[in-house]
Amino acid sequence: MMVKCIQLDMECAALCYAAAQLMSLGSVSAAALCKICAKLCDACAAECSKHENEHCKECAVACSECAAECKKM
């Protein structure tokens, strides 16, 4: 039941970390990666919001906020 949620969480964390690293380096590729990151964060938020666990609700909020910031890039 939680397999998809956990998989998206792990992918999202990895991609967010990579995006943050590229942004801190001033990479010309940061904006392109942030577009992908925003899509994955939106998907993760949607999946996490389906579950009643408190940590899933917190994750959904964090992913939504991250997606919004990435979309600003």
C-alpha positions as CSV (number, residue, x, y, z in Angstrom):
1,M,0.0,0.0,0.0
2,M,2.8,2.4,0.8
3,V,5.3,1.2,-1.8
4,K,4.5,4.0,-4.3
5,C,4.6,6.6,-1.6
6,I,8.0,5.5,-0.3
7,Q,9.4,5.2,-3.8
8,L,8.3,8.8,-4.6
9,D,9.6,10.1,-1.3
10,M,13.1,8.6,-2.0
11,E,13.1,9.9,-5.6
12,C,11.9,13.3,-4.6
13,A,14.6,13.6,-1.8
14,A,17.4,12.6,-4.2
15,L,16.2,15.0,-6.9
16,C,15.7,17.9,-4.5
17,Y,19.2,17.4,-3.2
18,A,20.6,17.4,-6.7
19,A,18.7,20.5,-7.6
20,A,19.9,22.3,-4.5
21,Q,23.5,21.4,-5.3
22,L,23.3,22.7,-8.8
23,M,21.6,25.9,-7.6
24,S,24.4,26.4,-5.1
25,L,27.0,26.0,-7.8
26,G,25.2,28.5,-10.1
27,S,24.8,25.8,-12.7
28,V,23.1,26.7,-16.0
29,S,21.3,23.3,-15.7
30,A,19.7,24.2,-12.4
31,A,16.5,25.7,-13.9
32,A,15.9,22.6,-16.2
33,L,16.4,20.3,-13.2
34,C,14.1,22.4,-11.1
35,K,11.3,21.9,-13.7
36,I,11.7,18.1,-13.3
37,C,11.9,18.5,-9.6
38,A,8.7,20.5,-9.4
39,K,6.8,17.7,-11.3
40,L,8.2,15.0,-9.0
41,C,7.4,17.1,-5.9
42,D,3.8,17.6,-7.1
43,A,3.5,13.8,-7.7
44,C,4.9,13.0,-4.3
45,A,2.6,15.5,-2.6
46,A,-0.4,14.0,-4.4
47,E,0.5,10.5,-3.3
48,C,1.4,11.4,0.3
49,S,-1.9,13.3,0.7
50,K,-3.8,10.1,0.1
51,H,-2.5,8.7,3.4
52,E,-3.7,9.5,6.9
53,N,-0.3,9.2,8.6
54,E,1.0,12.4,10.1
55,H,4.4,12.1,8.5
56,C,2.6,11.7,5.1
57,K,0.6,14.8,5.7
58,E,3.8,16.7,6.6
59,C,5.6,15.3,3.5
60,A,2.7,16.4,1.3
61,V,3.0,20.0,2.6
62,A,6.8,20.0,2.2
63,C,6.6,18.6,-1.3
64,S,4.0,21.2,-2.3
65,E,6.1,24.0,-1.0
66,C,9.2,22.7,-2.7
67,A,7.3,22.3,-6.0
68,A,6.1,26.0,-5.7
69,E,9.7,27.2,-5.2
70,C,11.1,25.1,-8.0
71,K,8.4,26.5,-10.4
72,K,9.8,30.0,-9.6
73,M,13.2,29.1,-11.2
